[in-house]
Amino acid sequence: MSRLLDTVDGPRDLHALSDEDLQRLAQEVRTHIIDTVGEIGGHFGANLGTCEIAVALHSLLDSPRDKILWDVGHQAYPHKVLTGRRDTLPTIRQYGGLAPFCSIAESEHDIMGAGHASTSIGYAVGLKEGMRHAAREGLPVQDGKVVAVIGDGAMTGGVAFEAIHQAGGLGTPMVVVLNDNGMSIAPNVGALSRYFNRIRLNPKLWHAREGVEGGLTKLPVGIGSRFERLGPQVKESIKAFWAPGLFWEELDWAYTGVVDGHDVHALRVALREALAADRPVVVHVATVKGKGFAPAEEGGLEGMERWHAAKPKSIANGAPAAARPKPAGAAPAPLQYTQVFGARLLAEARRDPRVIGITAAMNSGTGLNLLQDELPERYYDVGIAEQQALLFAAGLALEGAKPVAAIYSTFLQRAYDQIVHDICLQNLDVVLAMDRAGLVGDDGPTHHGVFDIAYLRCLPNMVLMAPRDEAMLVHMLRTALTHEGPVGLRYPRGAGAGVPLPGEPLALDVGTGEILREGGRVAILGYGTGVGKGLEAADLLAARGLDVTVADARFAKPIDAGLAAQLAAEHDLLVTVEEGVLAGGFGTAVWETLSEAGVPPRILRVGIPDRYVTHGAPKLLHEEIGYTGERIAERIEAAVEDPRGSRAGR
Ligand SMILES: Cc1ncc(C[n+]2csc(CCOP(=O)(O)OP(=O)(O)O)c2C)c(N)n1
């Protein structure tokens, strides 16, 4: 049978289809995603859960006049397929291909750019109020419906609640589709998740809601406060019917649910009602993460977590592909930084009873699953709530604990004021362990961890360090836990250098770097991965007859001023290398330090330029921005040969 999907070039092609055809179309979208993502890799389980939601929404709405916002956007592949990107889906996340999440630049149907969680409802309130404002003022903006689709995981982010609070207050006519599958990347956590589970897993509530096809706009508000005045029987029956949404009702939102998120007809009935309402409405939808892919759907919580994302070539003919055998005699792969960090944090927690690990919904992503398995009472997952992760850490530190908040560099951005106001100003012993620092690759600009050096360096009391390899990470974690006051420890995504790990970690002297290799006219001072890049450049230059000095700064704050001054004094050119933005970054810190000491050096700063870097394989991104040994070597050669350099060639 030919695919209906091949006749869908845009959302309007859905408008005339029957419920049955739409149901079939959703399944075709699912198969298309399984086949494509199984081959090229990418976000997986969440997308299989939203096929019917995307079909139902686009069948009822006129996108882009009507606005559909996908929170995070990792579950927006069905939306991409239905909005003209069916044939380009195989390029998603690849260099030059479709963006990993929704992107305003990519399609008029991607209303907001995203990648970080919990932003859709706030954006939606702004969009709808923007339309109302334009109508009041006679401005040329078209009115349309606004729908935010948000997962139960993303709902744990506080900023989503700020938006609910605002929209309830304003009475903004908009719809939130709460896509509840009980999962974040790992099983969802906390009281909110328990509340959702109580509703979603209660078959009575599904039954109670069947056939509710009218009256949504007439829902009473503030019903909870009136419960107590009702007789016990009436009270119980009303409660069974209304209680699931009481939380929302009390905030002046209408609630409808629980709707089967894989039944297109049921979804369309509920959504049509919600879209017609003249007030904020939440439609609570139950979906299955990994729907239609047996290892996820039938693998319980573990299966769903395992298939949050699929690796390239991990699926063949709709089933997991056989593992490819390793070539005989192949050297063992170097350990990942995340693995080393997770194992060492566990060891440090065993050594020091004050150590506590905190994650914001990224337990295996940060390696904290090891701590969770072995010392569960020393492990906390706060949900997608980075701000709370740090406030919680601050409170723990005040009580004498040594909290280690393991948060990706990019997600830490969300908790900036907690770092400034609640940790640094109070000079608390909190370790910020920033995984995925640097360019992360195919997750792209929303996820590159390139700002942390610049945004943390300006904070008083802060100590910043970055290891050049996994052995140094072990020493630095010990250093961070030994130090009194806030510490930021950044390390990259992916494999370490393959060096042996130390038996016993050493606490480094804070603010000291080390010289790794002595050379002539040029000195390279690297930070973190910048050291390896510097060594690569040094090898290339040595082969071309130019010996250069290479040093590891180890700390971006405090800078080893003595080392920097020595390198500047003994060389014609000082080159700083960092995997972070140049504006306000490590190289700038070196320059400031030397300038203040009255030794303005001839300095070449290598790092991330002042623009957002796209998505794609890290190697390609590094080439694009010149973060390679070869490119650094070329720039050094050019600088050394440049007679205009004030100190070169003296
Ligand atoms: C601020 C922020 N923190 C962490 C993440 C990483 N992350 C991406 S998807 C996800 C889980 C989202 O769960 P949910 O919203 O329930 O969607 P599901 O994948 O279950 O459909 C997390 C934690 C993020 N994108 N943004």
The ligand as a MOL file (V3000), in Angstrom:
LIG
                    3D

  0  0  0     0  0            999 V3000
M  V30 BEGIN CTAB
M  V30 COUNTS 26 27 0 0 0
M  V30 BEGIN ATOM
M  V30 1 C 17.2850 23.0620 31.1820 0
M  V30 2 C 17.4800 21.6580 30.6600 0
M  V30 3 N 17.9600 20.6990 31.4920 0
M  V30 4 C 18.1310 19.4450 31.0350 0
M  V30 5 C 17.8180 19.1070 29.7500 0
M  V30 6 C 18.0940 17.7190 29.2160 0
M  V30 7 N 16.8660 17.0180 28.7980 0 CHG=1
M  V30 8 C 16.4720 16.9480 27.5210 0
M  V30 9 S 15.0580 16.1130 27.3120 0
M  V30 10 C 14.9350 15.8170 28.9610 0
M  V30 11 C 13.7780 15.0320 29.4930 0
M  V30 12 C 12.4990 15.6870 29.1760 0
M  V30 13 O 11.4600 14.9320 29.7000 0
M  V30 14 P 9.9860 15.2110 29.2180 0
M  V30 15 O 9.7580 16.6660 29.1160 0
M  V30 16 O 9.0720 14.4440 30.0860 0
M  V30 17 O 9.9660 14.6510 27.7400 0
M  V30 18 P 10.0380 13.1220 27.2510 0
M  V30 19 O 11.4470 12.9370 26.7490 0
M  V30 20 O 9.7220 12.2190 28.3850 0
M  V30 21 O 9.0280 13.0630 26.1690 0
M  V30 22 C 16.0090 16.3710 29.6490 0
M  V30 23 C 16.2450 16.2550 31.1030 0
M  V30 24 C 17.3310 20.1390 28.9220 0
M  V30 25 N 17.0280 19.9160 27.6430 0
M  V30 26 N 17.1650 21.3770 29.4010 0
M  V30 END ATOM
M  V30 BEGIN BOND
M  V30 1 1 1 2
M  V30 2 1 2 3
M  V30 3 2 2 26
M  V30 4 2 3 4
M  V30 5 1 4 5
M  V30 6 1 5 6
M  V30 7 2 5 24
M  V30 8 1 6 7
M  V30 9 2 7 8
M  V30 10 1 7 22
M  V30 11 1 8 9
M  V30 12 1 9 10
M  V30 13 1 10 11
M  V30 14 2 10 22
M  V30 15 1 11 12
M  V30 16 1 12 13
M  V30 17 1 13 14
M  V30 18 2 14 15
M  V30 19 1 14 16
M  V30 20 1 14 17
M  V30 21 1 17 18
M  V30 22 2 18 19
M  V30 23 1 18 20
M  V30 24 1 18 21
M  V30 25 1 22 23
M  V30 26 1 24 25
M  V30 27 1 24 26
M  V30 END BOND
M  V30 END CTAB
M  END
